[in-house]
């Protein structure tokens, strides 16, 4: 995979694989090959010698430097042990998915291979750079590039999507990402007053995550109350970040928005619980999203688009879904969140943690992930 611990800027995929490795390490030996830099960083990880195996994070990790990367190197790494399964994370990564798979198809055709597309085949995801992605999918299907692999879907909906694109005979295993047990402490939760609310966003700051859509709704439709909205995450595209910063200057005076940049996950968890009420996440599409479930684990209801597997949130008292085709839907959700008083907010906050413990962090999910490798 392109990025692994101690990296954090690439967001959910790092968490998904790291949690899976940690939870299953007593059953399987994992060897992780990854870059020696975090997303958008030029500087290598400190105190980690590249181009050698390290026993770290419940696995053996090989941090490959840019100057040492080559097809021959990847071929050597794949062939140096009698591996049972090769697990690939991401659909479009040239160096850490497509090249290893091309080498496998040519030199190691019997090596069982699993590919986790991480929501990249969803309708919303395919709308970004749609022509390029359409050509890629048609070409790989024509040449049967993904032949004899197993797909790792994180939800039943993603399984259906993969099947539609790559055919009914595609082998697909469903296993939701594994999450750590909750350590929520209600005594550290920030107070909530009707008429004011603090929102946050966590994720890569990109067109797909759709922050500019929310800001545009703020500018045009002016939600009520005192609103603070902080954005945490690595900016993939400087032009998109510039667009967001330009929009921030146009906001009405009751709305304060700040871009905070990326922050390590463990630091964020404490900060979310102590300083924020809600998560605002206008994404164009997700197959799971650690950001959403982390919010519930922090006792924060979520305001998310209708393009994730998490629906009917209001009836569960854990958040709101809004329709991306209707800006008023987002503004209505914002106004309802702002108007919650302390008692109602406490009830919703506790509902979030209960939902997390029951539906996100359980033994069945761990067992489903075991099946991927068994």
C-alpha positions as a printed Julia matrix, in Angstrom:
374×3 Matrix{Float64}:
   0.0     0.0     0.0
   1.11    3.57   -0.68
   0.96    4.77    2.94
   1.02    3.03    6.31
   1.78    3.88    9.93
   3.26    6.09   11.28
   1.67    8.01    8.39
  -1.79    9.47    8.9
  -2.4    12.05    6.16
  -3.91    9.51    3.74
  -6.75    8.99    6.2
  -9.05    5.99    6.35
  -7.15    3.4     4.27
  -4.19    3.54    6.67
  -6.56    3.05    9.6
  -8.4     0.21    7.89
  -5.28   -1.81    7.18
  -3.55   -1.0    10.48
  -6.6    -2.05   12.52
  -7.01   -5.2    10.47
  -3.37   -6.16   10.96
  -3.55   -5.48   14.69
  -6.76   -7.47   15.18
  -5.69  -10.48   13.07
  -1.99  -10.64   13.92
  -2.43  -13.7    16.15
  -3.89  -15.62   13.2
  -1.75  -14.36   10.31
   1.75  -13.0     9.68
   1.56   -9.7     7.82
   4.35   -8.22    5.7
   3.55   -4.64    4.68
   5.41   -2.95    1.8
   4.89    0.82    1.74
   6.52    4.18    1.07
   8.89    5.72    3.62
   7.01    9.04    3.44
   3.51   10.19    4.35
   1.02   11.55    1.8
   2.32   14.74    0.1
   5.55   14.64    2.16
   9.07   14.65    0.74
  10.82   14.01    4.05
  11.14   10.34    5.12
   9.8     9.13    8.45
  12.19    9.98   11.25
  14.23    7.2    12.86
  13.03    4.54   10.4
  15.75    3.13    8.18
  14.37    2.57    4.67
  14.68   -0.49    2.44
  14.75   -3.09    5.19
  12.21   -5.03    7.23
  11.07   -3.66   10.61
   8.99   -5.44   13.25
   6.39   -2.7    13.9
   2.65   -2.26   14.37
   1.93   -6.01   14.81
   3.56   -6.69   11.42
   6.79   -6.71    9.45
   7.0    -3.42    7.56
   9.26   -2.57    4.64
   9.58    1.21    4.07
  10.6     1.58    0.44
  12.36    4.8    -0.55
  11.59    6.51   -3.86
  15.13    6.09   -5.16
  15.04    2.35   -4.45
  11.66    1.69   -6.04
  11.63   -0.34   -9.26
   9.63   -3.13  -10.88
  12.51   -5.51  -10.18
  12.47   -4.52   -6.52
   8.73   -5.19   -6.25
   9.18   -8.52   -8.0
  11.95   -9.47   -5.58
   9.85   -8.53   -2.55
   6.87  -10.56   -3.78
   9.03  -13.58   -4.54
  11.35  -13.61   -1.53
   8.91  -15.59    0.63
   6.31  -18.24   -0.07
   3.4   -15.9     0.6
  -0.15  -17.27    0.77
  -1.98  -14.05   -0.14
  -1.09  -10.68   -1.64
  -3.39   -7.91   -0.38
  -3.58   -4.69   -2.4
  -5.08   -1.49   -1.05
  -6.48    1.03   -3.58
  -7.59    0.61   -7.18
  -5.59    3.2    -9.11
  -2.18    3.27   -7.39
   0.38    2.71  -10.13
   3.3     1.74   -7.91
   1.57   -0.14   -5.09
  -1.38   -1.83   -6.82
  -1.07   -1.95  -10.6
   2.65   -2.78  -10.78
   2.48   -5.55   -8.14
  -0.6    -6.99   -9.83
   1.04   -6.88  -13.25
   4.07   -8.7   -11.81
   1.82  -11.24  -10.11
  -0.12  -11.92  -13.33
   3.1   -12.53  -15.26
   5.45  -14.18  -12.76
   3.33  -15.46   -9.83
  -0.03  -16.46  -11.36
  -0.85  -18.87   -8.51
  -0.42  -16.25   -5.78
  -3.88  -15.6    -4.35
  -4.58  -11.88   -4.49
  -7.11   -9.65   -2.75
  -7.84   -6.07   -3.84
  -9.68   -3.53   -1.66
 -11.0    -0.7    -3.89
 -11.89    1.45   -0.83
 -15.02    2.96   -2.34
 -13.25    4.05   -5.53
 -15.88    2.34   -7.7
 -18.82    4.19   -6.13
 -20.97    6.44   -8.28
 -19.77    9.62   -6.58
 -16.11    8.6    -6.79
 -16.37    7.79  -10.5
 -17.73   11.28  -11.25
 -14.36   12.82  -10.36
 -12.02   12.54  -13.38
 -14.78   10.45  -14.95
 -13.31   10.09  -18.46
  -9.93    8.9   -17.2
 -11.53    6.39  -14.83
 -13.93    5.14  -17.51
 -11.06    4.46  -19.9
  -9.12    2.7   -17.12
 -12.0     0.4   -16.21
 -12.86   -0.47  -19.82
  -9.2    -1.19  -20.63
  -8.6    -3.4   -17.59
 -11.8    -5.33  -18.33
 -10.82   -5.78  -21.99
  -7.43   -7.24  -21.07
  -8.8    -9.11  -18.03
  -6.24   -7.38  -15.83
  -8.11   -8.2   -12.63
  -8.6   -11.85  -13.53
  -8.63  -14.44  -10.75
  -8.47  -11.96   -7.88
 -10.76  -11.64   -4.87
 -12.35   -8.25   -4.21
 -12.63   -7.01   -0.63
 -15.84   -5.0    -0.31
 -16.52   -3.15    2.93
 -20.33   -3.23    2.56
 -23.01   -5.17    0.71
 -23.63   -2.05   -1.41
 -19.99   -2.0    -2.49
 -20.24   -5.7    -3.35
 -23.17   -4.93   -5.65
 -21.22   -2.07   -7.24
 -18.16   -4.25   -7.93
 -20.38   -6.97   -9.37
 -22.09   -4.5   -11.73
 -18.77   -3.23  -13.06
 -16.7    -6.43  -13.22
 -19.48   -8.94  -13.76
 -21.56  -11.4   -11.72
 -18.73  -13.93  -11.65
 -16.38  -11.62   -9.76
 -15.33  -13.18   -6.47
 -16.17  -10.76   -3.66
 -15.85  -11.04    0.13
 -17.57   -8.5     2.39
 -15.75   -7.39    5.52
 -16.34   -4.03    7.19
 -13.23   -2.24    8.49
 -12.24   -3.15   12.04
 -12.41   -0.4    14.65
 -10.86   -0.16   18.1
 -13.07   -0.54   21.22
 -14.65    2.68   22.48
 -12.99    4.71   25.26
 -15.6     7.45   25.34
 -15.72    9.53   28.52
 -18.86   11.66   28.75
 -17.34   13.86   31.48
 -14.94   15.37   28.92
 -17.69   16.3    26.45
 -18.08   19.97   25.53
 -21.28   21.75   26.66
 -23.98   22.44   24.07
 -26.2    25.52   24.05
 -29.17   26.05   21.74
 -28.28   28.58   19.06
 -24.58   27.71   18.75
 -22.57   24.71   17.56
 -19.02   23.67   16.74
 -18.54   21.48   13.64
 -15.48   19.71   12.27
 -14.4    17.93    9.09
 -11.77   15.17    8.99
 -10.41   13.79    5.74
  -8.38   14.6     2.7
  -9.2    18.09    1.48
 -10.16   17.2    -2.06
 -12.9    17.71   -4.62
 -14.34   14.29   -3.77
 -14.8    15.18   -0.11
 -16.78   18.2    -1.31
 -16.07   20.83    1.36
 -16.58   23.66   -1.14
 -20.18   22.49   -1.62
 -20.93   23.02    2.08
 -19.26   26.44    2.07
 -21.23   27.43   -1.02
 -24.44   26.47    0.8
 -23.37   28.61    3.75
 -22.74   31.6     1.5
 -25.98   31.36   -0.48
 -28.45   30.15    2.15
 -27.0    31.49    5.43
 -27.76   29.02    8.25
 -28.81   30.56   11.58
 -26.96   30.74   14.88
 -23.31   30.97   15.87
 -21.4    28.38   13.83
 -17.77   27.33   14.0
 -16.44   24.87   11.41
 -12.83   23.59   11.55
 -11.34   21.55    8.68
  -8.69   18.92    9.48
  -6.81   17.05    6.75
  -4.1    17.12    4.12
  -4.78   19.3     1.08
  -4.28   17.15   -2.03
  -4.81   19.95   -4.56
  -3.48   23.46   -3.83
  -6.02   24.97   -6.25
  -8.9    23.34   -4.38
  -7.56   24.66   -1.08
  -7.33   28.14   -2.61
 -10.97   27.84   -3.67
 -11.96   26.96   -0.1
  -9.94   29.84    1.35
 -11.63   32.22   -1.1
 -15.06   30.96   -0.04
 -14.21   31.42    3.64
 -13.74   35.14    3.03
 -17.31   35.36    1.66
 -19.05   33.78    4.65
 -21.6    35.69    6.75
 -20.31   36.98   10.07
 -22.08   34.31   12.17
 -20.02   31.53   10.54
 -16.32   31.05   11.34
 -14.43   28.51    9.21
 -10.74   27.63    9.55
  -8.45   25.18    7.75
  -6.31   23.49   10.44
  -4.25   21.13    8.29
  -3.55   17.46    9.06
  -3.33   16.09   12.6
  -2.42   12.6    13.93
  -5.47   10.44   14.7
  -4.78    9.94   18.39
  -4.51   13.69   18.97
  -7.71   14.27   17.02
  -9.78   11.82   19.09
  -9.18   13.74   22.31
  -9.75   17.07   20.56
 -13.05   16.04   18.97
 -14.58   14.93   22.24
 -13.49   18.0    24.17
 -13.98   20.78   21.61
 -16.65   19.87   19.03
 -20.32   18.91   18.84
 -20.86   17.59   15.29
 -19.07   16.35   12.21
 -19.96   17.9     8.82
 -19.02   15.62    5.92
 -20.49   16.49    2.48
 -18.62   13.69    0.64
 -19.57   12.58   -2.87
 -19.25    8.94   -1.8
 -17.77    6.59    0.81
 -17.76    2.82    1.25
 -17.27    3.12    5.04
 -15.4     6.2     6.39
 -13.41    6.02    9.61
 -14.08    9.72   10.08
 -17.79    9.04   10.53
 -17.41    6.19   13.0
 -14.68    8.07   14.9
 -17.17   10.89   15.33
 -19.7     8.54   16.91
 -16.96    7.1    19.11
 -16.3    10.65   20.3
 -19.98   11.2    21.08
 -20.42   13.53   18.08
 -23.49   13.15   15.85
 -22.73   13.55   12.14
 -24.18   15.59    9.29
 -23.3    13.61    6.18
 -24.39   13.36    2.57
 -26.65   10.61    1.31
 -23.69    9.02   -0.5
 -22.43    6.74    2.29
 -23.75    3.41    3.66
 -24.85    5.19    6.85
 -28.48    6.22    6.34
 -31.6     7.04    8.4
 -29.43    8.68   11.03
 -32.02   11.09   12.44
 -34.33    8.23   13.45
 -31.45    6.71   15.4
 -30.56   10.06   17.03
 -26.98    9.86   15.72
 -27.04   12.53   13.01
 -28.62   13.69    9.74
 -28.37   12.69    6.08
 -28.73   15.49    3.53
 -29.38   15.33   -0.2
 -26.45   16.68   -2.23
 -28.9    17.73   -4.96
 -30.76   19.99   -2.52
 -28.68   22.64   -0.69
 -31.63   23.44    1.58
 -31.42   19.88    2.89
 -27.94   20.61    4.23
 -28.98   23.96    5.7
 -31.98   22.37    7.41
 -29.72   19.77    9.04
 -27.32   22.51   10.19
 -30.14   24.52   11.75
 -31.51   21.5    13.61
 -28.06   20.69   14.97
 -27.46   24.28   16.07
 -30.8    24.37   17.9
 -30.23   21.24   20.03
 -30.12   22.04   23.75
 -27.87   20.36   26.32
 -30.31   17.63   27.37
 -31.19   16.58   23.83
 -27.57   16.75   22.74
 -26.51   14.52   25.64
 -29.08   11.93   24.56
 -27.86   12.04   20.97
 -24.23   11.88   22.05
 -24.89    8.75   24.13
 -26.83    7.22   21.22
 -23.75    7.7    19.02
 -21.52    5.73   21.38
 -24.1     2.94   21.76
 -24.46    2.7    17.98
 -20.68    2.54   17.58
 -20.31   -0.27   20.13
 -23.13   -2.32   18.63
 -22.63   -1.83   14.89
 -19.02   -0.79   14.31
 -16.91   -2.54   16.92
 -17.92   -6.2    17.3
 -16.58   -9.74   16.95
 -18.58  -10.51   13.8
 -16.66   -7.86   11.85
 -13.34   -9.35   12.97
 -14.46  -12.84   11.89
 -15.56  -11.53    8.48
 -12.11  -10.04    7.98
 -10.51  -13.37    8.84
 -12.43  -14.94    5.96
 -10.63  -12.62    3.53
  -7.38  -14.5     4.18
  -8.68  -17.93    5.11
